[in-house]
Each structure stands twice: as structure tokens, then as C-alpha cells.
């Protein structure tokens, strides 16, 4: 791996995991998780506009329509719970928006950057660099550390699942897709994740799925379809002509 590739891994790790993920988790102290999830669904919108600004990529009408459907669907999904908003939440909301912006920028950066050809190597260095930086920040702000041996069995199990499936599998797949698929299509994971979580909650935890949840899931997946579809729709062609 060249020095340039290592530097790009560090930059991507900072944007993705230190700021995009680490600061997001910190901001959840001030913002309701449901509302935070709603804000996170603006990621495809950020990606589309950043691609327009940075690379001059033309914004397709059907992509914008898909983004709009995704945001509507997510609103229907999270609005079933009361959103606790107050003046103290403003800083949290602004920080989460900045996290979505950083994550979106990182997605575009990785799609074009010179990185190791092995996606596992690239992902590993990104996570390693981010982990070191997060540990430094943790010590600087005086957080309390507790040995994993003292965690409860449920926490230990959850951490293993997050490491294996959330990081090794999912983040590696995410890095791979950024190189072989358009960035705006990869960003639709922000819409798919809640639907999968909904189904897992029903299957694993016997959680109730309401009619509104089903409607929200259908709208979310329809939004994903419009963003990913290569099919040309007459209605959008007429809109573009006008």
C-alpha cells in the first residue's frame, strides 16, 4: 500500500467513522433517536447535491422523486412515536446534519480516491485509523472506560455482532459498492436499513408491525426503486423537457 493510499484510508476513516458515526452517537444525547433517523434519511439528497457541486453530475428528476419518497416514508415510520424536541435539541440536530454531510462527502471521496485494491484491507485501515482517533478523543473528554470482561453477556454479544456484521461485513460491502455502483444508489441504504430493522424486530422480538409501518416500508422501497432504476419514465422526461 502506498503512502497516498494510507492517507486516503485515514481521511475516509475520519469522515465516515470519527465524525459521521462518532459525533452522530454523541448527538443522540440531545436528539430523539426517531428524529435522528429521519434526519439521516437526507443522506441521498446530500449525495446528489454534492455530486452536482463537486463533479457537475446532472440531477435526475426520478432520483429527486425517489429521495422525496424516502423522506416521506421515513417520516411515516418514525412519527408513530412522540418526538421530544426542545431548544436544547437544536445543537444536536445541527451536529447530526453535519454528520450526514460528512458521511455523504466521504462516500463520494471513496468512490474516486486511490485506495488499496483489497476492500477488506481498505476497510480495515479506515476502521483502525478511526478507532485510534476516537480513543484519543475519548481520553481528551474524560470518558470512563470499562473492561469488556465486566460488560454484561448481552452487551458482549451485541458488540460481537456489531463487529462482525456491522463492521467487517456491512462496512466492507459498503466500501466495495462505492467503487462499482454509483454513489447515489449506495446511499439508498439509509432507506433500506429501517425496513430490515422493522422485519427483524417482528421476526426476532415479536414486535407488532402497524399498517402505517407497512405503508412506510412500501414508500421507502419505492423511493429506492426510483433512485436505482435505469428505466426511463415518460412523466419525468416531460418534466425535464418543460
MODELLER restraints for C-alpha pairs under 7 A, 6 or more apart:
rsr = mdl.restraints
at = mdl.atoms
rsr.add(forms.Gaussian(group=physical.xy_distance, feature=features.Distance(at['CA:1:A'], at['CA:116:A']), mean=6.22, stdev=0.5))
rsr.add(forms.Gaussian(group=physical.xy_distance, feature=features.Distance(at['CA:5:A'], at['CA:114:A']), mean=5.70, stdev=0.5))
rsr.add(forms.Gaussian(group=physical.xy_distance, feature=features.Distance(at['CA:5:A'], at['CA:115:A']), mean=4.75, stdev=0.5))
rsr.add(forms.Gaussian(group=physical.xy_distance, feature=features.Distance(at['CA:5:A'], at['CA:116:A']), mean=6.18, stdev=0.5))
rsr.add(forms.Gaussian(group=physical.xy_distance, feature=features.Distance(at['CA:8:A'], at['CA:113:A']), mean=6.85, stdev=0.5))
rsr.add(forms.Gaussian(group=physical.xy_distance, feature=features.Distance(at['CA:8:A'], at['CA:114:A']), mean=6.98, stdev=0.5))
rsr.add(forms.Gaussian(group=physical.xy_distance, feature=features.Distance(at['CA:8:A'], at['CA:115:A']), mean=6.54, stdev=0.5))
rsr.add(forms.Gaussian(group=physical.xy_distance, feature=features.Distance(at['CA:9:A'], at['CA:115:A']), mean=6.78, stdev=0.5))
rsr.add(forms.Gaussian(group=physical.xy_distance, feature=features.Distance(at['CA:9:A'], at['CA:122:A']), mean=6.39, stdev=0.5))
rsr.add(forms.Gaussian(group=physical.xy_distance, feature=features.Distance(at['CA:9:A'], at['CA:125:A']), mean=6.02, stdev=0.5))
rsr.add(forms.Gaussian(group=physical.xy_distance, feature=features.Distance(at['CA:9:A'], at['CA:126:A']), mean=4.96, stdev=0.5))
rsr.add(forms.Gaussian(group=physical.xy_distance, feature=features.Distance(at['CA:10:A'], at['CA:126:A']), mean=5.64, stdev=0.5))
rsr.add(forms.Gaussian(group=physical.xy_distance, feature=features.Distance(at['CA:10:A'], at['CA:129:A']), mean=5.54, stdev=0.5))
rsr.add(forms.Gaussian(group=physical.xy_distance, feature=features.Distance(at['CA:12:A'], at['CA:106:A']), mean=5.85, stdev=0.5))
rsr.add(forms.Gaussian(group=physical.xy_distance, feature=features.Distance(at['CA:12:A'], at['CA:110:A']), mean=6.74, stdev=0.5))
rsr.add(forms.Gaussian(group=physical.xy_distance, feature=features.Distance(at['CA:12:A'], at['CA:126:A']), mean=6.31, stdev=0.5))
rsr.add(forms.Gaussian(group=physical.xy_distance, feature=features.Distance(at['CA:13:A'], at['CA:126:A']), mean=4.15, stdev=0.5))
rsr.add(forms.Gaussian(group=physical.xy_distance, feature=features.Distance(at['CA:13:A'], at['CA:127:A']), mean=5.97, stdev=0.5))
rsr.add(forms.Gaussian(group=physical.xy_distance, feature=features.Distance(at['CA:13:A'], at['CA:129:A']), mean=6.16, stdev=0.5))
rsr.add(forms.Gaussian(group=physical.xy_distance, feature=features.Distance(at['CA:13:A'], at['CA:130:A']), mean=5.06, stdev=0.5))
rsr.add(forms.Gaussian(group=physical.xy_distance, feature=features.Distance(at['CA:14:A'], at['CA:130:A']), mean=5.58, stdev=0.5))
rsr.add(forms.Gaussian(group=physical.xy_distance, feature=features.Distance(at['CA:15:A'], at['CA:102:A']), mean=5.61, stdev=0.5))
rsr.add(forms.Gaussian(group=physical.xy_distance, feature=features.Distance(at['CA:15:A'], at['CA:103:A']), mean=6.06, stdev=0.5))
rsr.add(forms.Gaussian(group=physical.xy_distance, feature=features.Distance(at['CA:15:A'], at['CA:106:A']), mean=5.67, stdev=0.5))
rsr.add(forms.Gaussian(group=physical.xy_distance, feature=features.Distance(at['CA:16:A'], at['CA:103:A']), mean=5.20, stdev=0.5))
rsr.add(forms.Gaussian(group=physical.xy_distance, feature=features.Distance(at['CA:16:A'], at['CA:106:A']), mean=6.11, stdev=0.5))
rsr.add(forms.Gaussian(group=physical.xy_distance, feature=features.Distance(at['CA:17:A'], at['CA:130:A']), mean=5.92, stdev=0.5))
rsr.add(forms.Gaussian(group=physical.xy_distance, feature=features.Distance(at['CA:18:A'], at['CA:130:A']), mean=5.54, stdev=0.5))
rsr.add(forms.Gaussian(group=physical.xy_distance, feature=features.Distance(at['CA:18:A'], at['CA:134:A']), mean=6.21, stdev=0.5))
rsr.add(forms.Gaussian(group=physical.xy_distance, feature=features.Distance(at['CA:19:A'], at['CA:99:A']), mean=6.07, stdev=0.5))
rsr.add(forms.Gaussian(group=physical.xy_distance, feature=features.Distance(at['CA:20:A'], at['CA:99:A']), mean=4.34, stdev=0.5))
rsr.add(forms.Gaussian(group=physical.xy_distance, feature=features.Distance(at['CA:20:A'], at['CA:100:A']), mean=6.34, stdev=0.5))
rsr.add(forms.Gaussian(group=physical.xy_distance, feature=features.Distance(at['CA:20:A'], at['CA:102:A']), mean=5.72, stdev=0.5))
rsr.add(forms.Gaussian(group=physical.xy_distance, feature=features.Distance(at['CA:20:A'], at['CA:103:A']), mean=5.05, stdev=0.5))
rsr.add(forms.Gaussian(group=physical.xy_distance, feature=features.Distance(at['CA:23:A'], at['CA:99:A']), mean=6.86, stdev=0.5))
rsr.add(forms.Gaussian(group=physical.xy_distance, feature=features.Distance(at['CA:24:A'], at['CA:96:A']), mean=5.52, stdev=0.5))
rsr.add(forms.Gaussian(group=physical.xy_distance, feature=features.Distance(at['CA:24:A'], at['CA:99:A']), mean=6.10, stdev=0.5))
rsr.add(forms.Gaussian(group=physical.xy_distance, feature=features.Distance(at['CA:27:A'], at['CA:92:A']), mean=4.80, stdev=0.5))
rsr.add(forms.Gaussian(group=physical.xy_distance, feature=features.Distance(at['CA:27:A'], at['CA:95:A']), mean=6.48, stdev=0.5))
rsr.add(forms.Gaussian(group=physical.xy_distance, feature=features.Distance(at['CA:27:A'], at['CA:96:A']), mean=6.50, stdev=0.5))
rsr.add(forms.Gaussian(group=physical.xy_distance, feature=features.Distance(at['CA:28:A'], at['CA:92:A']), mean=6.97, stdev=0.5))
rsr.add(forms.Gaussian(group=physical.xy_distance, feature=features.Distance(at['CA:30:A'], at['CA:88:A']), mean=6.69, stdev=0.5))
rsr.add(forms.Gaussian(group=physical.xy_distance, feature=features.Distance(at['CA:30:A'], at['CA:89:A']), mean=5.07, stdev=0.5))
rsr.add(forms.Gaussian(group=physical.xy_distance, feature=features.Distance(at['CA:30:A'], at['CA:92:A']), mean=5.26, stdev=0.5))
rsr.add(forms.Gaussian(group=physical.xy_distance, feature=features.Distance(at['CA:31:A'], at['CA:89:A']), mean=5.44, stdev=0.5))
rsr.add(forms.Gaussian(group=physical.xy_distance, feature=features.Distance(at['CA:31:A'], at['CA:92:A']), mean=5.71, stdev=0.5))
rsr.add(forms.Gaussian(group=physical.xy_distance, feature=features.Distance(at['CA:31:A'], at['CA:93:A']), mean=6.63, stdev=0.5))
rsr.add(forms.Gaussian(group=physical.xy_distance, feature=features.Distance(at['CA:32:A'], at['CA:83:A']), mean=6.17, stdev=0.5))
rsr.add(forms.Gaussian(group=physical.xy_distance, feature=features.Distance(at['CA:32:A'], at['CA:84:A']), mean=5.93, stdev=0.5))
rsr.add(forms.Gaussian(group=physical.xy_distance, feature=features.Distance(at['CA:34:A'], at['CA:78:A']), mean=5.24, stdev=0.5))
rsr.add(forms.Gaussian(group=physical.xy_distance, feature=features.Distance(at['CA:34:A'], at['CA:83:A']), mean=6.93, stdev=0.5))
rsr.add(forms.Gaussian(group=physical.xy_distance, feature=features.Distance(at['CA:35:A'], at['CA:78:A']), mean=6.97, stdev=0.5))
rsr.add(forms.Gaussian(group=physical.xy_distance, feature=features.Distance(at['CA:35:A'], at['CA:83:A']), mean=6.33, stdev=0.5))
rsr.add(forms.Gaussian(group=physical.xy_distance, feature=features.Distance(at['CA:38:A'], at['CA:74:A']), mean=5.85, stdev=0.5))
rsr.add(forms.Gaussian(group=physical.xy_distance, feature=features.Distance(at['CA:38:A'], at['CA:75:A']), mean=6.15, stdev=0.5))
rsr.add(forms.Gaussian(group=physical.xy_distance, feature=features.Distance(at['CA:39:A'], at['CA:97:A']), mean=6.82, stdev=0.5))
rsr.add(forms.Gaussian(group=physical.xy_distance, feature=features.Distance(at['CA:40:A'], at['CA:100:A']), mean=6.15, stdev=0.5))
rsr.add(forms.Gaussian(group=physical.xy_distance, feature=features.Distance(at['CA:40:A'], at['CA:190:A']), mean=6.96, stdev=0.5))
rsr.add(forms.Gaussian(group=physical.xy_distance, feature=features.Distance(at['CA:41:A'], at['CA:71:A']), mean=5.99, stdev=0.5))
rsr.add(forms.Gaussian(group=physical.xy_distance, feature=features.Distance(at['CA:41:A'], at['CA:190:A']), mean=5.53, stdev=0.5))
rsr.add(forms.Gaussian(group=physical.xy_distance, feature=features.Distance(at['CA:41:A'], at['CA:191:A']), mean=6.51, stdev=0.5))
rsr.add(forms.Gaussian(group=physical.xy_distance, feature=features.Distance(at['CA:42:A'], at['CA:71:A']), mean=6.85, stdev=0.5))
rsr.add(forms.Gaussian(group=physical.xy_distance, feature=features.Distance(at['CA:43:A'], at['CA:100:A']), mean=5.78, stdev=0.5))
rsr.add(forms.Gaussian(group=physical.xy_distance, feature=features.Distance(at['CA:43:A'], at['CA:104:A']), mean=6.15, stdev=0.5))
rsr.add(forms.Gaussian(group=physical.xy_distance, feature=features.Distance(at['CA:43:A'], at['CA:187:A']), mean=6.54, stdev=0.5))
rsr.add(forms.Gaussian(group=physical.xy_distance, feature=features.Distance(at['CA:44:A'], at['CA:67:A']), mean=6.44, stdev=0.5))
rsr.add(forms.Gaussian(group=physical.xy_distance, feature=features.Distance(at['CA:44:A'], at['CA:184:A']), mean=5.91, stdev=0.5))
rsr.add(forms.Gaussian(group=physical.xy_distance, feature=features.Distance(at['CA:44:A'], at['CA:187:A']), mean=5.21, stdev=0.5))
rsr.add(forms.Gaussian(group=physical.xy_distance, feature=features.Distance(at['CA:44:A'], at['CA:188:A']), mean=6.26, stdev=0.5))
rsr.add(forms.Gaussian(group=physical.xy_distance, feature=features.Distance(at['CA:45:A'], at['CA:67:A']), mean=6.23, stdev=0.5))
rsr.add(forms.Gaussian(group=physical.xy_distance, feature=features.Distance(at['CA:46:A'], at['CA:101:A']), mean=6.33, stdev=0.5))
rsr.add(forms.Gaussian(group=physical.xy_distance, feature=features.Distance(at['CA:46:A'], at['CA:104:A']), mean=6.21, stdev=0.5))
rsr.add(forms.Gaussian(group=physical.xy_distance, feature=features.Distance(at['CA:47:A'], at['CA:104:A']), mean=5.24, stdev=0.5))
rsr.add(forms.Gaussian(group=physical.xy_distance, feature=features.Distance(at['CA:47:A'], at['CA:184:A']), mean=6.02, stdev=0.5))
rsr.add(forms.Gaussian(group=physical.xy_distance, feature=features.Distance(at['CA:48:A'], at['CA:59:A']), mean=6.70, stdev=0.5))
rsr.add(forms.Gaussian(group=physical.xy_distance, feature=features.Distance(at['CA:48:A'], at['CA:184:A']), mean=6.20, stdev=0.5))
rsr.add(forms.Gaussian(group=physical.xy_distance, feature=features.Distance(at['CA:51:A'], at['CA:57:A']), mean=5.54, stdev=0.5))
rsr.add(forms.Gaussian(group=physical.xy_distance, feature=features.Distance(at['CA:52:A'], at['CA:58:A']), mean=6.19, stdev=0.5))
rsr.add(forms.Gaussian(group=physical.xy_distance, feature=features.Distance(at['CA:52:A'], at['CA:59:A']), mean=6.85, stdev=0.5))
rsr.add(forms.Gaussian(group=physical.xy_distance, feature=features.Distance(at['CA:61:A'], at['CA:236:A']), mean=5.99, stdev=0.5))
rsr.add(forms.Gaussian(group=physical.xy_distance, feature=features.Distance(at['CA:62:A'], at['CA:226:A']), mean=5.84, stdev=0.5))
rsr.add(forms.Gaussian(group=physical.xy_distance, feature=features.Distance(at['CA:62:A'], at['CA:227:A']), mean=6.51, stdev=0.5))
rsr.add(forms.Gaussian(group=physical.xy_distance, feature=features.Distance(at['CA:62:A'], at['CA:236:A']), mean=6.35, stdev=0.5))
rsr.add(forms.Gaussian(group=physical.xy_distance, feature=features.Distance(at['CA:63:A'], at['CA:226:A']), mean=6.11, stdev=0.5))
rsr.add(forms.Gaussian(group=physical.xy_distance, feature=features.Distance(at['CA:63:A'], at['CA:227:A']), mean=4.50, stdev=0.5))
rsr.add(forms.Gaussian(group=physical.xy_distance, feature=features.Distance(at['CA:66:A'], at['CA:223:A']), mean=3.84, stdev=0.5))
rsr.add(forms.Gaussian(group=physical.xy_distance, feature=features.Distance(at['CA:66:A'], at['CA:224:A']), mean=6.17, stdev=0.5))
rsr.add(forms.Gaussian(group=physical.xy_distance, feature=features.Distance(at['CA:66:A'], at['CA:226:A']), mean=5.00, stdev=0.5))
rsr.add(forms.Gaussian(group=physical.xy_distance, feature=features.Distance(at['CA:66:A'], at['CA:227:A']), mean=5.30, stdev=0.5))
rsr.add(forms.Gaussian(group=physical.xy_distance, feature=features.Distance(at['CA:67:A'], at['CA:223:A']), mean=6.09, stdev=0.5))
rsr.add(forms.Gaussian(group=physical.xy_distance, feature=features.Distance(at['CA:69:A'], at['CA:219:A']), mean=6.06, stdev=0.5))
rsr.add(forms.Gaussian(group=physical.xy_distance, feature=features.Distance(at['CA:69:A'], at['CA:220:A']), mean=6.31, stdev=0.5))
rsr.add(forms.Gaussian(group=physical.xy_distance, feature=features.Distance(at['CA:69:A'], at['CA:223:A']), mean=4.93, stdev=0.5))
rsr.add(forms.Gaussian(group=physical.xy_distance, feature=features.Distance(at['CA:70:A'], at['CA:191:A']), mean=6.23, stdev=0.5))
rsr.add(forms.Gaussian(group=physical.xy_distance, feature=features.Distance(at['CA:70:A'], at['CA:219:A']), mean=6.64, stdev=0.5))
rsr.add(forms.Gaussian(group=physical.xy_distance, feature=features.Distance(at['CA:70:A'], at['CA:220:A']), mean=4.64, stdev=0.5))
rsr.add(forms.Gaussian(group=physical.xy_distance, feature=features.Distance(at['CA:70:A'], at['CA:223:A']), mean=5.06, stdev=0.5))
rsr.add(forms.Gaussian(group=physical.xy_distance, feature=features.Distance(at['CA:73:A'], at['CA:216:A']), mean=4.41, stdev=0.5))
rsr.add(forms.Gaussian(group=physical.xy_distance, feature=features.Distance(at['CA:73:A'], at['CA:217:A']), mean=6.58, stdev=0.5))
rsr.add(forms.Gaussian(group=physical.xy_distance, feature=features.Distance(at['CA:73:A'], at['CA:219:A']), mean=5.12, stdev=0.5))
rsr.add(forms.Gaussian(group=physical.xy_distance, feature=features.Distance(at['CA:73:A'], at['CA:220:A']), mean=4.96, stdev=0.5))
rsr.add(forms.Gaussian(group=physical.xy_distance, feature=features.Distance(at['CA:74:A'], at['CA:216:A']), mean=6.51, stdev=0.5))
rsr.add(forms.Gaussian(group=physical.xy_distance, feature=features.Distance(at['CA:74:A'], at['CA:220:A']), mean=6.85, stdev=0.5))
rsr.add(forms.Gaussian(group=physical.xy_distance, feature=features.Distance(at['CA:76:A'], at['CA:212:A']), mean=6.78, stdev=0.5))
rsr.add(forms.Gaussian(group=physical.xy_distance, feature=features.Distance(at['CA:76:A'], at['CA:216:A']), mean=5.48, stdev=0.5))
rsr.add(forms.Gaussian(group=physical.xy_distance, feature=features.Distance(at['CA:77:A'], at['CA:213:A']), mean=5.47, stdev=0.5))
rsr.add(forms.Gaussian(group=physical.xy_distance, feature=features.Distance(at['CA:77:A'], at['CA:216:A']), mean=5.48, stdev=0.5))
rsr.add(forms.Gaussian(group=physical.xy_distance, feature=features.Distance(at['CA:107:A'], at['CA:178:A']), mean=6.81, stdev=0.5))
rsr.add(forms.Gaussian(group=physical.xy_distance, feature=features.Distance(at['CA:107:A'], at['CA:183:A']), mean=6.58, stdev=0.5))
rsr.add(forms.Gaussian(group=physical.xy_distance, feature=features.Distance(at['CA:108:A'], at['CA:183:A']), mean=6.30, stdev=0.5))
rsr.add(forms.Gaussian(group=physical.xy_distance, feature=features.Distance(at['CA:110:A'], at['CA:178:A']), mean=6.75, stdev=0.5))
rsr.add(forms.Gaussian(group=physical.xy_distance, feature=features.Distance(at['CA:111:A'], at['CA:178:A']), mean=4.96, stdev=0.5))
rsr.add(forms.Gaussian(group=physical.xy_distance, feature=features.Distance(at['CA:111:A'], at['CA:179:A']), mean=5.04, stdev=0.5))
rsr.add(forms.Gaussian(group=physical.xy_distance, feature=features.Distance(at['CA:115:A'], at['CA:122:A']), mean=6.45, stdev=0.5))
rsr.add(forms.Gaussian(group=physical.xy_distance, feature=features.Distance(at['CA:116:A'], at['CA:122:A']), mean=5.50, stdev=0.5))
rsr.add(forms.Gaussian(group=physical.xy_distance, feature=features.Distance(at['CA:119:A'], at['CA:172:A']), mean=6.12, stdev=0.5))
rsr.add(forms.Gaussian(group=physical.xy_distance, feature=features.Distance(at['CA:119:A'], at['CA:175:A']), mean=6.54, stdev=0.5))
rsr.add(forms.Gaussian(group=physical.xy_distance, feature=features.Distance(at['CA:119:A'], at['CA:176:A']), mean=5.97, stdev=0.5))
rsr.add(forms.Gaussian(group=physical.xy_distance, feature=features.Distance(at['CA:120:A'], at['CA:172:A']), mean=5.95, stdev=0.5))
rsr.add(forms.Gaussian(group=physical.xy_distance, feature=features.Distance(at['CA:123:A'], at['CA:171:A']), mean=6.94, stdev=0.5))
rsr.add(forms.Gaussian(group=physical.xy_distance, feature=features.Distance(at['CA:123:A'], at['CA:172:A']), mean=5.62, stdev=0.5))
rsr.add(forms.Gaussian(group=physical.xy_distance, feature=features.Distance(at['CA:123:A'], at['CA:175:A']), mean=6.95, stdev=0.5))
rsr.add(forms.Gaussian(group=physical.xy_distance, feature=features.Distance(at['CA:177:A'], at['CA:186:A']), mean=6.59, stdev=0.5))
rsr.add(forms.Gaussian(group=physical.xy_distance, feature=features.Distance(at['CA:178:A'], at['CA:186:A']), mean=6.55, stdev=0.5))
rsr.add(forms.Gaussian(group=physical.xy_distance, feature=features.Distance(at['CA:185:A'], at['CA:227:A']), mean=6.33, stdev=0.5))
rsr.add(forms.Gaussian(group=physical.xy_distance, feature=features.Distance(at['CA:185:A'], at['CA:228:A']), mean=5.58, stdev=0.5))
rsr.add(forms.Gaussian(group=physical.xy_distance, feature=features.Distance(at['CA:188:A'], at['CA:224:A']), mean=5.97, stdev=0.5))
rsr.add(forms.Gaussian(group=physical.xy_distance, feature=features.Distance(at['CA:191:A'], at['CA:220:A']), mean=5.86, stdev=0.5))
rsr.add(forms.Gaussian(group=physical.xy_distance, feature=features.Distance(at['CA:192:A'], at['CA:221:A']), mean=6.96, stdev=0.5))
rsr.add(forms.Gaussian(group=physical.xy_distance, feature=features.Distance(at['CA:195:A'], at['CA:217:A']), mean=5.72, stdev=0.5))
rsr.add(forms.Gaussian(group=physical.xy_distance, feature=features.Distance(at['CA:201:A'], at['CA:207:A']), mean=5.44, stdev=0.5))
rsr.add(forms.Gaussian(group=physical.xy_distance, feature=features.Distance(at['CA:202:A'], at['CA:208:A']), mean=6.19, stdev=0.5))
rsr.add(forms.Gaussian(group=physical.xy_distance, feature=features.Distance(at['CA:202:A'], at['CA:209:A']), mean=6.74, stdev=0.5))
